[in-house]
Amino acid sequence: MIALALCVIAFAACYWAGRRSLGQGLVMLLTFGFFYGILRANLLTTTSHFIFDAGMIGLFLSPCWHAVNAAEKKRSAVIQVWTILLIAWPILLVALPFQPFLISLVGLRGNTFFIPLLLIGSRLREKDLFELSLGLAVLDLVVVAFGGAEYFMGLERFFPVSPVTMIIYSSGDAGGGFYRIPATFTSAHAFGGTMVATLPFLVGLWTRVENRFYRLLGLTAMVMAMLGVLMSATRLNFVLGSAMIGFVIFTTSMKTRQKAFFLVIIAAIGIIAMGNVRFQRFKSLGDTEGVTERVAGSVNLGFWEILTEYPMGNGLGGAGSSIPYFLQGQMRNPIGMENEYARILGEQGIIGLVLWLSLVVWFLFQAPTAFEKGPWATSRRLVWCSAAISLVTAFIGLGLLTSIPGTVFLALGIGWTSTPLLNRAGRPAYARPAAIVGRSVAT
């Protein structure tokens, strides 16, 4: 009953917030996304798996993200085409009898449910970005506090051992044999990846808003986000987060005092990391042989076999698209490998793979659009780089299309950064919310 009540609350809250503004609707959705992992771990019912989904449906039904005029529709027309194509093909695959109907439905959710966020991302205005960034700053502080409690008190108090938490208790490879910290997420990787995904928006809150309190909040949340990455002990996220911080330092206009203060804080985090063996898993990146074997295995293992044996795919859900533990026994001829593009091939066949690779190529060629000068320019560039890296490195992991809430950031980022900032009349596409944001500082 508790899980069912949370589903209803999530739906109503996201719908209500979405009616107020797109930014507030996204913050409400991400609130449920940030706490989805810990809620699901403590509510071992089928219904708990749909808490976030209910919130997403509420947001989709709210009118906040609909185009307000013909010019806005035209700006997002290309994204709308991609959205339709990426949803239509998996829907057609449901009719093919490769997998049981329930498995196909779960696979359909994993392959299409987040796709409309591409279109939502193309409708973001500066007011929405401010509200989203402010909400993310608060959420980061809260979940890193949870991470700190797990660090000192142990995971068992927050994540009971069960089939749902198996991935958490199988990642005891942080320095000294400790577990990686998941905070409130489904896994440590989801924790670290989300912290990195929030950094561009926190940078915007720090550089775009003149209000000192908001700027201090953004800076503090950035520091806590990097600390969260260290807690998660995820190597790729550490590299991405460090690269983002370096990009901000060397490309963002700021006063000498601000830059010095920022560098001191980052240096303090570095000292903490070097003084605690649990925060040093990123050092294993120096093991080039191990990294090479990991990449080679993800890229080569079974990919061509899947292509030749299942050219039309093994059916939606047939390659392990986030199938819940209580349905895994129903899968027919399950296949899988730690490669997101192989998973797409295994479920959607070669046509689905070509569609996704075409989107990746198209998005990479949108770099000039993403790097236009304009509102939130630094954040926009960071978001584009983050999304591009996620798409390019998807062959060494899983969860690109099903991570909660990581896929939300990816889809929003693709939609936002591939949409031109200026309309054809040359006017800014984002209205400047002077009453809320205040006078902006240069990026």
Secondary structure, 3 states (H helix, E strand, C coil): CHHHHHHHHHHHHHHHHHHHCHHHHHHHHHHHHHCHHHHHHHCCCHHHHHHHHHHHHHHHHCHHHCCCCHHHHHHCHHHHHHHHHHHHHHHHHCCCCCCCHHHHHHHHHHHHCCCHHHHHHCCCCHHHHHHHHHHHHHHHHHHHHHHHHHHHHCCCCCCCCCHHHHHHHCCCCEHHHECCCCCCCCCHHHHHHHHHHHHHHHHHHHHHCCCHHHHHHHHHHHHHHHHHHHHHCCHHHHHHHHHHHHHHHHHCCCCHHHHHHHHHHHHHHHHHHHCCHHHCHHHHHHCHHHHHHHHHHHHHCCHHHHHHHCCCCCCCCCCCCCCCCCCHHHCCCCCCCCCHHHHHHHHHHHHHHHHHHHHHHHHHCCHHHHCCCCCCHHHHHHHHHHHHHHHHCHHHCCCCCCCCCHHHHHHHHHHHHCCCCECCCCCECCCCCHHHHCCCCCC
